Amino acid sequence: MDPNYNPPQDPLNILHEDAEVLLVDKPSGLLSVPGKGPDLADCLIARIQAAFPQALLVHRLDRDTSGVMIFAMTPHAQRHLGLQFEKRMTRKTYVARVWGAPSEKSGLIDLPLIVDWPNRPLQMVCHKTGKPAQTEWKLIKSQGETSRIRMHPKTGRSHQLRVHMRELGHPILGDPFYATGPARDYPRLMLHSEELRFKHPQGGRSIKIRSKAPF
């Protein structure tokens, strides 16, 4: 049993729905897909398929990350969207609150990542065996001991934004894996998928779906 898994029971927040795609606002604390064991069965894809049985998974967000997630409503849309993610044709925007204030206003973090096997699911930087990972970031505003950052991941590695910001010296607030001290003492991970841009599987027009950060 996982006594720490107590996902929010908010109703589904549908951001966009049509015959090919469904976009929802995932709450923090809810798994995207089932974990191992019956106590981790409650997840976003299960809740969505209860209302939309035809919905298919395209990508995932970490359990503690909130914000825009896209699901396919047909196998064609799943293939189409899957290729867009694989070929980095989508544009993902995240907003986070981090500890401290960066000395620069923006930058590109280019640090290869690999799973830290003895400490799974943690990831770590490894210049020998890590997979390439790049994150563009921009400072929005500093407020006291914390700052608000906007990020565009150019790759999609596990925990990429969380490790990259920690390596920059500004861990994301409330991160149970990578933040320490006062940076960790927040009610949730302050990371939100703010916007997703993609080509619609039917006709290829460019679509932009946004969700305002709740913090």
C-alpha positions as CSV (number, residue, x, y, z in Angstrom):
1,M,0.0,0.0,0.0
2,D,1.1,3.6,-0.6
3,P,-0.3,5.6,2.4
4,N,1.1,8.8,0.8
5,Y,-1.1,8.5,-2.3
6,N,-4.2,10.5,-1.6
7,P,-5.1,12.1,-5.0
8,P,-7.5,15.0,-5.3
9,Q,-11.1,14.2,-6.2
10,D,-11.8,17.3,-8.3
11,P,-14.1,16.7,-11.3
12,L,-12.4,16.6,-14.7
13,N,-11.5,20.1,-16.0
14,I,-11.9,19.8,-19.8
15,L,-10.0,22.5,-21.7
16,H,-10.8,21.4,-25.2
17,E,-12.8,18.5,-26.7
18,D,-13.4,17.5,-30.3
19,A,-13.6,14.3,-32.4
20,E,-9.9,13.8,-32.4
21,V,-8.4,15.3,-29.2
22,L,-9.2,15.9,-25.6
23,L,-7.2,18.3,-23.5
24,V,-7.6,18.4,-19.7
25,D,-6.1,20.3,-16.8
26,K,-4.5,17.6,-14.6
27,P,-4.5,18.4,-10.9
28,S,-1.3,18.1,-8.8
29,G,-1.1,14.8,-6.9
30,L,-2.9,12.6,-9.4
31,L,-1.0,10.0,-11.4
32,S,-1.3,10.2,-15.2
33,V,-1.4,6.4,-15.5
34,P,-1.8,3.6,-13.0
35,G,1.0,2.7,-10.7
36,K,1.9,-0.8,-9.4
37,G,-0.8,-2.2,-7.2
38,P,-4.5,-1.6,-6.6
39,D,-3.8,1.4,-4.3
40,L,-2.3,3.2,-7.2
41,A,-5.0,2.5,-9.7
42,D,-6.7,5.9,-9.5
43,C,-5.2,8.0,-12.2
44,L,-6.1,10.6,-14.9
45,I,-6.4,8.1,-17.8
46,A,-8.8,5.9,-15.8
47,R,-11.0,8.8,-14.8
48,I,-11.0,10.1,-18.4
49,Q,-11.8,6.6,-19.9
50,A,-14.7,6.4,-17.5
51,A,-16.2,9.4,-19.2
52,F,-14.6,8.9,-22.7
53,P,-14.0,5.2,-23.2
54,Q,-12.3,5.8,-26.5
55,A,-9.6,8.1,-25.1
56,L,-6.0,7.0,-25.6
57,L,-2.8,8.0,-23.9
58,V,-0.3,10.3,-25.7
59,H,2.1,11.5,-23.1
60,R,2.4,11.8,-19.3
61,L,3.0,14.4,-16.6
62,D,4.6,13.6,-13.3
63,R,2.2,12.9,-10.5
64,D,2.9,16.2,-8.7
65,T,2.9,18.3,-11.8
66,S,-0.4,20.0,-12.8
67,G,-1.6,21.5,-16.1
68,V,-2.3,20.8,-19.7
69,M,-2.4,17.2,-20.9
70,I,-3.6,15.9,-24.3
71,F,-5.3,12.6,-25.0
72,A,-6.2,11.1,-28.4
73,M,-9.8,10.2,-29.2
74,T,-8.9,8.0,-32.2
75,P,-6.0,5.6,-33.0
76,H,-5.1,8.0,-35.9
77,A,-4.9,10.9,-33.6
78,Q,-2.8,8.9,-31.2
79,R,-0.3,8.1,-33.9
80,H,-0.3,11.6,-35.2
81,L,0.3,13.2,-31.8
82,G,2.8,10.6,-30.8
83,L,5.0,11.4,-33.8
84,Q,4.7,15.1,-33.0
85,F,6.0,14.5,-29.4
86,E,8.7,12.1,-30.7
87,K,10.0,14.6,-33.4
88,R,9.7,17.6,-31.0
89,M,7.1,19.3,-33.1
90,T,5.0,20.2,-30.1
91,R,5.9,23.3,-28.0
92,K,5.4,22.8,-24.2
93,T,5.5,25.8,-21.8
94,Y,5.8,25.3,-18.1
95,V,5.7,27.8,-15.2
96,A,7.4,27.1,-11.9
97,R,8.2,28.8,-8.7
98,V,11.8,28.2,-7.6
99,W,14.1,28.9,-4.7
100,G,16.3,32.0,-5.0
101,A,16.8,34.5,-7.8
102,P,18.8,33.6,-10.9
103,S,21.6,36.1,-11.7
104,E,20.7,35.9,-15.4
105,K,17.3,36.8,-17.0
106,S,17.2,33.7,-19.3
107,G,19.3,30.9,-20.5
108,L,19.6,27.4,-21.9
109,I,20.4,24.4,-19.6
110,D,22.1,21.7,-21.6
111,L,22.8,18.8,-19.2
112,P,22.4,15.1,-20.2
113,L,20.3,13.0,-17.8
114,I,20.1,9.3,-16.8
115,V,18.2,7.4,-14.1
116,D,20.0,7.3,-10.8
117,W,19.6,3.5,-10.5
118,P,20.2,3.0,-6.7
119,N,17.7,5.9,-6.0
120,R,15.0,5.3,-8.6
121,P,12.9,7.2,-9.7
122,L,15.4,10.0,-9.3
123,Q,17.4,11.2,-12.3
124,M,20.9,12.6,-12.4
125,V,23.3,14.4,-14.7
126,C,25.8,12.2,-16.4
127,H,28.1,13.5,-19.2
128,K,29.2,9.9,-20.1
129,T,26.0,7.9,-20.4
130,G,23.2,10.5,-20.0
131,K,20.7,11.2,-22.8
132,P,20.7,14.8,-24.2
133,A,18.4,17.2,-22.4
134,Q,17.9,20.9,-23.0
135,T,15.7,23.4,-21.3
136,E,15.2,27.0,-22.2
137,W,14.2,29.2,-19.3
138,K,13.2,32.8,-18.6
139,L,12.8,34.7,-15.4
140,I,9.3,36.2,-15.0
141,K,9.6,37.8,-11.6
142,S,11.5,37.5,-8.3
143,Q,9.6,37.8,-5.0
144,G,11.7,37.7,-1.9
145,E,13.4,34.4,-1.6
146,T,11.6,32.8,-4.6
147,S,11.2,33.5,-8.3
148,R,8.8,32.6,-11.0
149,I,10.3,31.0,-14.1
150,R,8.9,30.0,-17.5
151,M,10.4,27.0,-19.2
152,H,10.4,25.4,-22.6
153,P,11.8,21.9,-22.6
154,K,13.4,21.1,-25.9
155,T,13.6,17.4,-24.9
156,G,11.3,15.3,-22.8
157,R,13.4,13.4,-20.3
158,S,12.0,12.2,-17.0
159,H,12.2,14.8,-14.3
160,Q,14.1,17.1,-16.7
161,L,12.8,20.4,-15.5
162,R,13.2,19.4,-11.9
163,V,16.8,18.3,-12.2
164,H,17.8,21.1,-14.5
165,M,16.5,23.8,-12.1
166,R,18.2,22.1,-9.2
167,E,21.5,22.0,-11.2
168,L,21.0,25.8,-11.9
169,G,20.9,26.3,-8.2
170,H,17.2,27.1,-8.0
171,P,15.2,23.9,-7.2
172,I,11.5,24.0,-7.8
173,L,9.6,24.7,-4.6
174,G,7.9,21.8,-2.9
175,D,9.9,19.2,-4.9
176,P,10.1,16.1,-2.6
177,F,13.0,14.6,-4.7
178,Y,15.3,17.5,-5.5
179,A,14.6,20.4,-3.1
180,T,16.1,20.6,0.3
181,G,15.6,22.8,3.4
182,P,13.0,25.6,3.1
183,A,12.7,25.1,-0.6
184,R,11.0,21.8,0.1
185,D,8.6,23.1,2.7
186,Y,5.7,23.8,0.4
187,P,2.2,22.1,0.1
188,R,2.8,20.9,-3.5
189,L,5.4,20.8,-6.3
190,M,5.2,24.3,-7.8
191,L,5.4,23.1,-11.4
192,H,2.6,23.6,-13.9
193,S,2.2,22.7,-17.6
194,E,0.9,26.1,-18.8
195,E,0.5,25.7,-22.5
196,L,0.7,23.1,-25.3
197,R,1.0,23.9,-29.0
198,F,0.4,21.1,-31.5
199,K,-0.8,20.4,-35.0
200,H,-4.4,19.1,-35.0
201,P,-4.5,15.5,-36.3
202,Q,-7.4,16.4,-38.6
203,G,-6.1,19.0,-41.1
204,G,-2.9,20.0,-39.4
205,R,-3.8,23.4,-38.2
206,S,-1.9,24.8,-35.2
207,I,-3.7,24.7,-31.9
208,K,-2.7,26.4,-28.6
209,I,-4.3,25.3,-25.3
210,R,-3.5,27.1,-22.0
211,S,-4.1,26.6,-18.4
212,K,-3.3,29.3,-15.8
213,A,-1.0,28.2,-13.0
214,P,-2.9,27.8,-9.7
215,F,0.1,29.2,-7.7
